[in-house]
Amino acid sequence: MTKVLTDQRSIRIKGRSFLAVMLSPDLPIDDWLTRLDDLAARSAGFFLGRPVVLDLTDLQIDRPQLKDLIAELAKRNVGIMGIEGARPSILGSGMPPALKGGRSVSDIEVQAKEPVDPPGKPAVAETRPAMQSIVIREPVRSGQSVIFPEGDVTVIGSVASGAEVIAGGSVHIYGTLRGRAMAGSIGNASARIFCRKLEAELVAIDGIYKMAEDMAPNLRGQAVQLWLEDDAIMAEKLI
């Protein structure tokens, strides 16, 4: 018997991108898990409810080790939505899917080498696309997240403890930063964090983190800017 389909309703399928946390373990795994536990202990709820991708690029582990790693992360309530950079041979049934094509930088083209103008030709300023920005005109309250990977975030107010601001560009806070601020979240080492009063639980630039107890005591309660230099977060008071 031939079945005639009379229901013409279609199934809508859309593509959508989300900002995920990328975890890049290194060997030995036990030491890396200890550092992860330290981060989680000092920043409660950091991974809770977040999409997390496991980056295994250049990590020499086998399938049993990968299964053990995923199980250890699950014990820590870190749910892995996908795996990037893994050899196909170590992936298997019951594991998160392999991901490809993750974009770690914004859509800004940067030339590898500055062009040299011919003699006698006047220099012409290079035009590059500007990053976008948003302005939050109210305080960011505990439990709230502001996520804007396309550019800068400016908060006209304070960021409460337990709240977070995540920007693809720089973060500007015209109040007290008590929660978490993460700048350069999609691969922007030139991003900065500015705040009128620093009491942060955690700050991060381009994936490099600094916890509250790691910050210089003389910067607490001060107007501060933070930037990245040689894979270390630097800070100074704003005049």
N, C-alpha and C positions, 0 to 999 in steps of 0.2 A: 504494500500500500504506500502510495506517495503522500507525504505530509505537506500540506500547503501552509506556508507561513503567512498569516494574515496580520500579525502585529508588526506595524511598520516603525515602531519606536526604535531609535538608534541608541547605541551605547556611546556615550561621550568620553573620549580619552584625551586628556590634556597633558602637556609637558609643563613642569614647574621646577624651579631650582630652589634649594634651601641651603642655608648656611650650616655646615656641619663642623664639628670639632674633629681635627685630624690628630690621631695619636701615632707617633713614630717610635716604637720601642727600639731599644738597643741591647746588646749583649753585655754582661749576662742578664737574662730576663729577671731573675730574682732581685737583683739590685735595682733594675728599672721599676719593678713593681713596688719596691720599698719607697722610691722617690714619688711614685704615683700616689701611694697611700699618704705620704707626707703632704702632698698638695691637697688631696681630698680632705684630710683632717684639718688643715688650716683654712680651707674654704668650703665649708659644708654645703652640700647640694650642688657643687659645681657641675657634676655630670648628670644630675637627676633630670630625666626627661629630655636630654639632648640627643640629637642624632650624632653618632660617632662613627668615623671611618678609620680603619686600621691600615696604616701605611707600612708595608713590608719591603719597600724598595731597598735592595742591597742587604737585607737581613737574612743571614744564612741559618734558616731553621727548617726542620722537616715537618711532615704532617702531624705526627704525635705531639711535637712541641707546640705547633700552632693550635691544636685542639686544647692542650693544657692552658695555653695563654688565653684563649677565648673563655675557657671555663673560669680561670682566675679573675678575668675582668667581669664576668657575669656575677661572681660572688661579691664584687664591689659595686654592683648595680650599674655597671657600664655595659650598655647594650650596643653591640656592633651592628650597624646597618649594612656595611659593605667592607670589602677588602680591596686595597689598591696595591699594585706593584708586586703581587705574589706570583710565584711560578705556578703554572697550571697544575703541575704534578702534585703540589701539596694541598690543593683544594679538593674538597670532597663533599659527599652528601651530608646534609645537616649543618653545613657551614654557611656563614653569610655569603652573599653573591660577590663575584669579582666585579670591580668597578674600573672603568677606564675613562679617560678624558676629563678628569677633574680639573677645574680651573683654579689655579692658586694665585693668580694676579688679576688686576683689573684690566679693563679694555683700554689701556694706554700704551701706545707704542713708544718704546725707548730705543733710539739708535745705539748700536754697539760702538760706533765710532763717529765722532763729530765730523761732518763734511768740511772739506777745505775749499774755501772760495777761491776762484781764479784770481790772479793778480789784477788789480784795477777794478774789480767788481765789488760794489758796496755789499756789506754784510746784510743779510735779511734775517729778521727774527723768526725763529721756528715757531709755528703754531701747533699746539697740542690740545687735545680735548681736555677740558677742565672736569674734575671730579664734581659730582653733585654734592649737595649738603641738605640737611634738614635741621630745623630748629624745634626743640621741645620746650614749650612755653609754660611748663608746670613741673613741679618736682617729680622725680622718678621714685615711686614708693617701694617699700620692701616687697619682694616677690615679683616685681615687674622687670621686664627685659625690653630694652630698646636695641634693635638689631638693624643696622643699615650698612650692608656691605658695599653700597655704591659710592660712598664718600664720607664726608665729615659729619659729625653729630655735635650740635651745640645744645646744651641744656641750660635754660634760663631758670635756675633753681638748683636744688641739691639732689644728690643721689643717695638714697637711704641705704643703711646696712641691709644686706640681703637682696639689693637691687643690682642691676648691671646695665652697662652701656657698651655695645659692641659696634665698632665702626670699621669700614674698609679704609677710611682715611684717619684723620685726627679726631680727638675728642676734646671738646671745650666745655667746661663746667663752671658756670658763673655762680657757684655756691659751694657747699661742702661736699666733698666726695668721700662718702662713708662706705659705699659698696664696692663694686668691681668695675673697672674701666679697661677696655681692650681695644687698642688702636691698631691699624694696619692688619686687620683680621684676615684679609685675603692675599697677603703677601706684599706689604708696603713698609719697608724698613725705614723710610723717611717720615712716617707718621709720628705725631707727638700727642702727648696728653697734657692739657692745661687745666688747672683748677684753682679756685680762689682759696680753698682751705682743704689741705690734704689730711684725711683720716681714713684712707682706703684700706679695704680688706685685701685687695689684690689689684695690681696693675699689670698690663701686658702690652707689648708692642711687637708685632710680627711674630707672635708665638713665643716670645721670651717673657717669662713671668717673674714677678717680684712680689713677695708676700709682705704683709704689714710689718712683721717683726724683722724683716730684712732691710727696711728703710731706715735712713739716718734719723735718729731721734730729733735732731734740730729742725727737720723738715715737717714734723707733725704739726698740724694746725696752721701751716704757712701756705701762702700762695706759691704754687710750684709749677714748673714745667718739667716734663720727663721726655727723654728721647733715647734712641738706640745707638750704641757706639761699640763696635767690635763685639757684637753678640752679648752686650751687657747693657742694662737699663741705667742711664745716667739721670741725675736730677739736680735742679738748682732752684733757689728761691727767685720769684719774680719781683722785680723792683717796682 
